[in-house]
Amino acid sequence: MSQPFLRVEGLSRRFGDHQAVADLSFGLARGNILALLGPSGSGKTTTLRLLAGFEHPDAGRILVDGMDVAPLKPAERRFGMVFQHYALFPHLTVFENIAFGLDRTEKAARAARVAEALRLVDLAGFEARGISQLSGGQQQRVALARALAPEPRLLFLDEPLSNLDPSLRERTRGELRAALTKVGITTVLVTHEQEEAFALGDHVAVLRDGRLQQIGTPTALYETPANRFVATFVGRASEVPGSVVAEGRVRVGDVEWPAEGSASGDVTVVVRPEQVTIGETGLAGAVIERRYLGGRALFRIETAAGVIEAEAPVRTAEVGDRVRVTARRTVVFRRDAE
């Protein structure tokens, strides 16, 4: 089995009494995209800065193609970086912005590098334009082209879409993903938005308080969370108390639902809205909120076990209606587990 192109082993960083990153280890295959996801203060930005060389680790190794780059300065690592606010020069053209880091390259080679970088991000022909003439998504791709022009071994993106209007983000996510896939460069990005992490990352690493909670594909994180934190942080989920009555079965209130997970006895039951059915049988409750989602709605239903969210057609129920709910799939965790 081949070794990961990027391998992080026992990476740690402390600032005074604050443990920003604690014993972080993971691997990433060549050409894959890893999204670091977590709430504020989870350590994702510090992790990115450690990988890029802007922070020095207290312990651990950062291996790129088998070589430990932790002792090296940022400029010696041959990595590319796209910052949160792009750091483009408004008084320079697109060509001049991309060529800025190629000053030591021979003129013809520099022009060829810029042209290739623009082609990779689908901006060929934009060389003479000013930065103010570009949309937010185009500026983001210019920043990406500038990072790609020196032909880095690794690419790092710090909240790459955070300064775009919400209406632009979805389209730009697709453009960014297409560009990264086209280049085939190994990439690590930081985001606090789950939708962005799932759209961009081949793999997602969920961090909390500087520690890795789980790393895997978006599907694995969503469907088989490693712990309660991942289950409730990734996607919408309801939590209600229950008790395991048999393997694969959990009692919630006066009903039994299917359950996945190794916990036994008193447990916390986690259920996704799309796994809840509103019908004539199941746990009794009352609709306390209906949130319109288009052709469907998110219903919040108060039951004896707690509030449960369900996704269903808009006309399924009205606020105040008495209904019954059934869960087709749940995941259970030990009651005292985080």
Long-range contacts (C-beta under 8 A, 24 or more apart in sequence): 2-29, 3-27, 3-66, 4-28, 4-29, 5-29, 5-30, 5-31, 5-64, 5-65, 5-186, 6-51, 6-62, 6-63, 6-64, 6-154, 6-186, 6-188, 7-61, 7-62, 7-63, 8-51, 8-60, 8-61, 8-62, 8-63, 9-60, 9-61, 9-63, 10-59, 10-60, 10-61, 11-47, 11-50, 11-57, 11-59, 11-60, 11-61, 11-62, 12-57, 12-58, 12-59, 12-60, 13-46, 13-50, 13-55, 13-57, 13-58, 14-58, 19-209, 19-210, 20-46, 20-210, 21-46, 21-47, 21-50, 21-57, 21-210, 22-209, 22-210, 22-211, 23-59, 23-60, 23-211, 24-60, 24-210, 24-211, 24-212, 25-60, 25-212, 26-205, 26-212, 26-215, 28-186, 28-188, 28-203, 29-186, 30-186, 31-184, 31-185, 31-186, 32-186, 32-187, 32-202, 32-203, 33-177, 33-180, 33-186, 33-187, 33-188, 33-189, 33-200, 33-201, 33-202, 33-203, 34-187, 34-188, 34-189, 34-201, 34-202, 34-203, 34-204, 34-205, 34-215, 35-189, 35-190, 35-191, 35-196, 35-197, 35-198, 35-200, 35-201, 35-203, 35-204, 35-205, 36-188, 36-189, 36-190, 36-191, 36-205, 36-207, 37-191, 37-192, 37-194, 37-197, 37-204, 37-205, 37-206, 37-207, 37-234, 38-192, 38-206, 38-207, 38-208, 38-233, 39-192, 39-208, 39-233, 40-192, 41-209, 42-207, 42-208, 42-209, 42-210, 43-207, 43-209, 43-210, 43-211, 44-190, 44-191, 44-192, 44-207, 45-158, 45-190, 46-210, 47-190, 47-207, 48-156, 48-158, 48-188, 48-190, 51-79, 51-154, 51-156, 51-188, 52-77, 52-79, 52-81, 52-156, 53-77, 53-79, 64-153, 64-154, 65-153, 77-153, 77-154, 78-150, 78-151, 78-152, 78-153, 78-154, 79-152, 79-153, 79-154, 79-155, 79-156, 80-147, 80-148, 80-150, 80-152, 80-154, 80-155, 80-156, 80-185, 81-147, 81-155, 81-156, 81-157, 81-158, 82-140, 82-143, 82-144, 82-147, 82-155, 82-156, 82-157, 82-158, 82-160, 83-143, 83-158, 84-158, 84-159, 84-160, 84-162, 84-163, 85-163, 86-139, 86-140, 86-142, 86-143, 86-163, 87-143, 88-131, 88-139, 88-142, 88-143, 88-146, 89-131, 90-130, 90-131, 90-132, 92-131, 93-127, 93-128, 93-129, 93-130, 93-131, 94-118, 94-123, 94-126, 94-127, 94-128, 94-129, 94-130, 94-131, 94-134, 94-142, 95-127, 95-128, 97-131, 97-142, 97-146, 98-142, 98-145, 98-146, 98-149, 99-149, 100-146, 101-146, 101-149, 101-150, 102-149, 102-150, 113-149, 113-150, 113-151, 114-145, 114-149, 116-149, 117-145, 117-146, 117-148, 117-149, 118-145, 120-145, 120-148, 120-179, 120-182, 120-183, 121-145, 121-148, 121-175, 121-179, 122-175, 122-178, 122-179, 135-168, 136-163, 136-164, 136-165, 136-168, 136-172, 137-164, 137-168, 137-171, 137-172, 137-175, 140-164, 140-172, 140-176, 141-175, 141-176, 141-179, 144-176, 144-179, 148-183, 148-185, 152-185, 153-186, 154-185, 154-186, 154-187, 154-188, 155-180, 155-185, 155-186, 155-187, 155-188, 156-187, 156-188, 156-189, 157-187, 157-188, 157-189, 157-190, 158-189, 158-190, 159-190, 159-191, 159-192, 160-189, 160-191, 161-191, 161-196, 162-191, 169-196, 173-199, 173-200, 174-199, 176-200, 194-233, 194-234, 194-235, 198-222, 206-230, 206-233, 206-234, 208-233, 224-260, 224-331, 225-270, 225-331, 227-333, 227-337, 227-338, 228-268, 228-270, 228-333, 228-337, 228-338, 229-338, 231-270, 231-331, 231-333, 232-270, 235-272, 236-272, 236-273, 236-298, 236-309, 237-270, 237-271, 237-272, 237-273, 237-309, 238-270, 238-271, 238-273, 238-276, 238-306, 238-307, 238-308, 238-309, 239-268, 239-269, 239-270, 239-306, 240-268, 240-269, 240-271, 240-303, 240-305, 240-306, 240-308, 241-266, 241-267, 241-268, 241-269, 241-305, 241-306, 241-335, 242-266, 242-267, 242-268, 242-269, 242-305, 242-332, 243-267, 244-332, 250-330, 250-332, 252-283, 252-305, 252-327, 253-283, 253-284, 253-303, 253-304, 253-305, 254-283, 254-304, 255-282, 255-283, 255-326, 257-326, 257-327, 257-330, 258-327, 258-328, 258-329, 258-330, 259-330, 259-331, 259-332, 260-329, 260-330, 260-331, 260-332, 261-331, 261-332, 261-333, 263-332, 263-333, 263-334, 263-337, 265-334, 265-335, 266-335, 267-332, 267-333, 267-334, 267-335, 268-332, 268-333, 268-334, 268-335, 268-337, 269-327, 269-330, 269-331, 269-332, 270-330, 270-331, 270-332, 270-333, 271-308, 271-327, 271-329, 271-330, 271-331, 272-329, 273-298, 273-309, 273-310, 273-311, 274-311, 275-327, 275-328, 275-329, 275-330, 276-308, 276-309, 276-310, 276-311, 276-325, 276-326, 276-327, 276-328, 277-310, 277-312, 277-325, 277-326, 277-327, 277-328, 278-310, 278-312, 278-316, 278-317, 278-323, 278-324, 278-325, 279-323, 279-324, 279-325, 279-326, 280-324, 281-324, 281-326, 282-324, 282-325, 282-326, 283-308, 283-324, 283-325, 283-326, 284-322, 284-323, 284-324, 285-322, 285-323, 285-324, 285-325, 286-320, 286-321, 286-322, 286-323, 287-317, 287-318, 287-319, 287-320, 287-321, 287-323, 288-319, 289-319, 290-314, 290-317, 290-318, 290-319, 301-325
